[in-house]
């Protein structure tokens, strides 16, 4: 069977198993990416979640010797939440970003790649393959760009003509020699809407992201959130969609191609107060299936606590006081102190003054002091 025939069969089968778009790329080193990663490292823009070995990230043959082709895949996900509950005064809600709606996309894409790999083993038994999704060494974005899935936008996402940037990406390195596809011309042009709209200025230049400022990254951290970002995250519990929602290429894009990605409104836009009292078991039962739960409940609950403060939600005072007094995690106690200070009722201030006399964590005491000092001046 010729390479062209193999490629045709792989493309046809990919459609059968629910892959929305497939592309093929060479395994040449990603030299432009290497320069960008070195600069990113120099500027300390990395999140810490990346593969630290830059050569591994840009040299596919280090992962699979004799590799000839990278097969890139994309699955579209929805952008609109049907029957979304409203966040209203007295019943505030948080929000998970679109990329974490429905079943964890890592599992779904791995399933598709496993099926594709099994099919390739049938039609080309001599081929060797290695697949990865999101957490692999290669840059999903760089691979997808080279394979013609889409272009790399100024919002640091792959933008496809068919689905906008609302796509999950995965790839497979293979020893099969298949004709590479052409890259898609960058369509961003002079548009700068995503850069201008970023709440924290994390999109420092076209296609370059300062992860340390990115809300999508900040919502996943487990420590105290820097004060300058607390109000900026708003009611976001996990991730951020601003740079996608403002993108003109995403206008009208809302694809419901996969049942696995259909969101449960009560999961992806949950009430804040009940979220704060969930046990580990209850948290896993409700949020475990979605990608946004991978860091555990602490960052999600911390973000929920901060959202109550940003909303100045008086209905949250009693719960926040309980957390300030009893939660074993300093991050939750300290974040509760900040939110109580933002709400500023007499009951909240009294609880802060009381906590100031028995709190043992220096960082929590610092949070209490920062909110009490301005109050005492008044």
N, C-alpha and C positions, 0 to 999 in steps of 0.2 A: 504494500500500500504506500502511495507517495505521501510526502509531507502535506501537500495540498489537500489530498483526500482525508488524511487524518484530521487536519484542521477543520474541514467541513463537517466531519462526523462529530467532533468535539463541540463545535458551535451548535449543531442541531440538538445534541444531547443536553447541552446546558439549558436550552429552552424548555426541554421536557421536564427538567428537575426544578424549574423555577428560578433560574438565574436571569436577572433582567438585562444584564449587559456583560459581555465578555470581550476581552482584548488580549493581544499577544505582543510581547516585547522581547528584545534581545537581553542577554545576560551581561552585556558590557558594563564595566564599572560606572557608577553614577557620579561622575567627576564634578559636575556642577553642584550636585547635592553635597558632596564632600566639602567643597569650599564654603557652602552655606552653613553646614554643621560645625565646621571649625570656627567660623565667625560667631555662630550662635553660642558655642562653648566659651569663646573669648569674652563675649558680652554677658555671660551668665544668664542666658535666656532659657536654659533648659529646665524642664520640670522635675527631673529625677526619675521619671517613669521610663525613660528611653534606654535602649541598649547603649551601654557606655563605650563600647568599642566601635569607633566610627568606621574603621575599615570593614567590619562585619556588616554594617548598615549599607555600605555602598558597593560591596563586592559579592554578588550572588554566588559566584563559584567557590567562595570560602565556605558557604553553607552546603553546597552540593557540587562537588568536583564533577567535571564533564557536563555541567548544566548548559543547555543551549537556549532555552526559552523560559520566559516567565509568563504564566497565564494569569491575567487579572480578572477578577469578577466584581460585579456590583449588584446589590439588592436595594431597591427603593423602599423608603419607609414613609409613613403618613406625616403630614404637616399640620393637619387640622384635627382637633379633638371634638368629636360629636357629643352633644349633651353634656358639655363641660359645666360642672358646678361653679357657681360664682363665689368669689372671695368677697365677703361683705363685712361691714362693721359688726362686731360681735361674733363672727364666725369666719375668721381669717384662714386662708388656705395657702399652702406652698405649691411649688411647681417643679417637676422633673423635666429636663430638656427632652426634646423629641427623640434624640438618639438613644434614649433609655426607655422608650415606650415599648410595651409588649414584652415578649420573651427576649431574654438576653441575646443580643445579635451575635455574640461570639459563638454560642451554641448553634444558632441557625446557619451561619456561614460555614462553620466547620462541618456541619451535616452536608451542605451542598458540595463542599470541597472533597469530603470523603467519598461521596457518590461519584463525583467527577473522576477522582483518582481511581476508584474501583473500575469505572468504565474504561479509562485509559489502560488499565492493567489487562482488560479483556481484549482490546483491539491492538494493543502494542505491548505485549508481555515483557519486552526487553527494557521498557522505559522505567526509569526511577523518578520518583516525585517527592517533593517536600512542600507541605502547605503551611500557611500561617495566616492569622487574623489579628490585626491590631497590636498584639503583644509580641510579634515576631521581630527578628532583627532588621528586616528590610523596612523601608518607608513605604507604607501603603500608598501614600499620595504620589510619591515619585514613580512608583511602579505603574499606578493607574494612569498617570500623565503620559508616560512613555508608551503605554499600551493603547492609547487612544480612547480611554474611558471618558475622559474629560480634560479640561485644562485646570491648572492650579490657580485658584482665585486669590485676590488680595485678602480674602477672609481666611486664608490658609486651609481651604477646603477644595476638594475636587468638584468642579461644576460641570455637570453633564448637560448636553442639549435636551435630552429627553426627560430628565427628572430633577434638574437643578442640582443643588448640592445635598439634597436629602437622600443620600445613598450611603450604605455600608460597603466597605471595601475589604477584599481578601485576595490572596494570591497563592500560586503554586509554581514552584521552580521545578523544571523537568529536564531530563536529558534528551527529550524529543527535539528535533530541529524543525521548527515551524516558522513560516513566514511572519515577520513582525508587522503589526499594523502601523498606520501613520498617526502621528500625534495630532491633536485638535488645536487649531489656532486659538490663542488667548483672546477672549472676547471682553475682558474687563475694560480695556481701553483707558479712558480718562476718568471713569467712574471711581469714586472714592467713598461711596456711601457707607460701606462696612467700617472703613478706617475711622471715619468721622463719628459713626454711631457707637463705637465700642465704649462702654461705660467707664472703663479704666485706662484707656489708651494703650491697650496691650498689642494692638496691631501697629507696630512701630514704623513699618514701611511695607510696601507691597510684597506680600508673601512671607513676611517675617513676623514671628510672634514672640513676644516676651511672656513666656509661660508664667512667670512669677506675678504678673499683673492680670493674667487671664482669669475671668470669673469661673470658667469651666474647670480650670485647675484649682483655683482657690476653694471652691465648694467641696473639693475632694480631700483637702488637707485635714489633718486631725488635731493640730495644735490651735492655739489662740489665733483667731483671724486678725490681721493688722487692722487697727481701728479705722484707718482711712478707707478701707474697703467694706466695712460692715453695712453701711446704708446702701452702698452701690449694688450689693447682691440682691437687695429687695426681698422678694419672697422666693427666690431660687433656692431649692434644696439640693439640686444636683445639676451641674452643667449650665450652659447659657446658649441661647439661640439668636441673640441680637444681630450678630454679623451675618446670619443666614436670613432672618426675616426681613431685613432691609434690602437684601440683594435683589435687584430687578430681574435677575435670571430665575429667581424662585417664585415670581409672581404667578399665581394660579397653579403652582405645583402641589399636588396632594394625591399621592398614589397609594392605594390600598390593595397592593398586589399579593400580600402575604398575610394570612390569618394570624401567624405568629406575632406579627408586629402591631396588631390591633390593640390599642391601649384601653385599660380599665380606668375611667375617669376618677374613681375614688382612690386609685393607687397613684396615678401620675399627677393628681391635683388634690392631695389629701388635706384634711383639716389639721391645723397646726397643733392644737392642744392635745388631742388624743395621741398624736405621734410622740409626744414627750413622755408619756407614761408606759410605752410599750416595753415589754420584756424582750430579751434576745430572741426567744422562741417566737413571740408574737410578731416581731419585726421580720424575721425570716419567712414566716408564713405569709405575711402580706406583701413584702417587698422583695423577698428572695429571688423570684423568677426574673426580675428586671435587671438590666445592666447597671442601673444607678445604685444598686445595693452592694456592689463589690467591695467597697471600703468599710462596710459595717454600719452600725447605727449611729456611732458617735458623731461623725461629721454631719450626717443628716439632721440629727437632733440639735447639734450646735447651731446649724443654719436656721432651724425652725425657731430656736430661742431668739436668735438675732432678728429674725423676721418680725417676731412679736414686738420687739423693741422699736424697730423701724416703723411699724404700723402704729406705735403707741397704743397697743391693744390692752385696754384696762381689764378686759375679761381674762387676761393671762396672768394677772398679778399674783393670785394665790398659787398657781402652779409654779411660777417663777420663784416665788418665795420658798416653796417646798424644795425646789431643785437647789436653790442657794444654800439652804440649811442641810439638806440630806444627801444630795448626789455625791457619790464617791469620786467623781471625775472632776479635777480642778478646772478643766476647760469648760465644762457645763456650768459649774458654779460661777466662774468668772464671767462667762457670757451672759448668764442670768443676771448678774450684778449690773452689767452694762445695760441690759434691756430694762431692768427695773429703774435705772437712772433715766433712761429715755422716756419711760412712762411717767415717772415723777409724782405719783400720787402720794398722799400722806402715809398710807399703808406701806407703799414701796420704800419710801425713804426711811421709815422706822425699821423695816426689815434689814436694810443696808447698814444702818447704824448698829443694830444688834449683831449682825454678822461680823462687823468690824472688830468686835470685842472678843470673838472666839475663833475666827478663821485662822488656820495654821499655814496655809499656802501663801507664799510671798506674792506669787503672780495674781492670785485671787484678791489678796489684800490691795495690791496695786490697782486692780480694776475697781474695787470698792472705793478706794481713795480718789480715783480720777472722777468718779461721778458724785461723790459726797462733797469734795472741795468746792466746786462751783455753787452747790446748794447752800453750803455754810456761809459763803461770801454774800449770797443774797439775803 
